Amino acid sequence: GSLSGTRLVVFFVLLLAMAVTTSAIDESSQSKPSKPQGLKTQSAGTYIAQFLKPKKQDQEAAVDVFGLIIPAKIAWAFKTSTYFGLWYFFSIFFNVATKKSLNALNMPWMQSLACVVVGVPYILFMWAIGARSVPNLNMKQMMQFLPMAALHTSGNVGGNVAFGAGALGFAHVLKSMEPAFTALFGGLITGQWKHPMVYATLIPVMGGVAYASASELSFNWLQFASAMVSNIGFSLRAVLSKGVMAEWDRKVTKTDGPNVFSLLQIFSVFVTIPLVVMFEGWRGLFPWTHPNWKEAIGKLDHAGAMITPSYLTQQLILSGLAFQLYYECAYLALDAVSPITHSIGNNIKRIVIVITSVIIFGQKMNTQSMIGSSVAIGGVFLYSLATEYYADVAKKASKK
């Protein structure tokens, strides 16, 4: 049943996060190290309090747990792995709920609005109770958000149109090209290019995801075009957001990753509303009045469950809330890693989603999917090795 499938998904995600964390610890851990002279440390309380506020300087700070010094690399690896684990976890539930909603209603524009609207009360609540600092931006900085909000909207709408226009697997095949866009835009905008061999390792990553997803392959131009719009929008948004967060005094503006995303969500509401009206009519703003809603009532979903008004409402709310939370976690990860590494993580997330869709929707995973997954994960490993190797080469060359 769907409950047992959900439990399997939760177990799979936790196992993935634990594997990443264990790998990082195995590489850098030492048995019960003593505190060296002059070692930069932070208390366990500070580490926990700042857990959802990644700062690059924390990479060099060991954690003092009642006299036991946890090496900085292990503490940072655990924090970063948690961001990726939660990102994958919420992403799974977003994709499942979104696919159910699109299958029932076929309203991708309204679905895109739900993705940004549902999270707004959560955002305002977090600001109101002081759980998160309220952003403090001047007019110039607000204007800098406009192009990023437009890119965020294009990425969101493009993705939902692609998911609704054809098979979920093929949508992820197309969106597996996102790292290439991020790598290209990152170099063009920042002027900082990596060694060509680093970019070459993106080929097996994208190829592996595409091969793993190809069992659901079905081509149409609407899905292709909307997926490309989504790739360009999200890639540019990631690079520009990274630049903005680096330029501002974030202690003044209070713009950590989740706050940046929260502002993008609020701005995107106003960008998305006219698009819904344009493509699905004013009733798209009130979906329970739309003919598609009334037509879906009484039908059965993929698992044989009766589609009711509460079913549809649940899928819209769940998809919107999961979208908010998984992107907050994604922005925490973006704070902690480079845009290209972030995009690679996003690509591997698609493997997780394909596996999850197999479990949730009762489909069988064939040999091709398993081979593709292995190739993609191997590509990420090669990417990490190449990045580290050529960074060391450049560092040694600069010292000569």
Protein Blocks (a to p, Z undefined) as FASTA:
>chain_A
ZZlmmmmmmmmmmmmmmmmmmmmmmmmgcehiaddehiacddfklmmmmmmmccfklmmp
ccdeehiacdfklmmmmmmmmmmmmmmmmmmmmmmmmmmmmmmnopaklmmmmmmmmmmm
mmmmmmmnopaccddddfklmmmmmmmmmmmmmmmmmmmmmmmmmcfklmmmmmmmmmmm
mmmmmmmmnopacdfklmmmmmmmmmmmmmmmmmmgccdfklmmmmmmmmmmmmmmmmmm
mmmmmmpcfklnopafklmmmmmmmmmmmmmmmmmmmmnojklmmmmlpmklmmmgopac
fkopacdfklmmmmmmmmmmmmmmmmmmmmmmmmmmcfklmmmmmmmmmmmmmmmmmmmn
opacdfklmmmmmmmmmmmmmmmmmmmmmmmmmmmmmmZZ
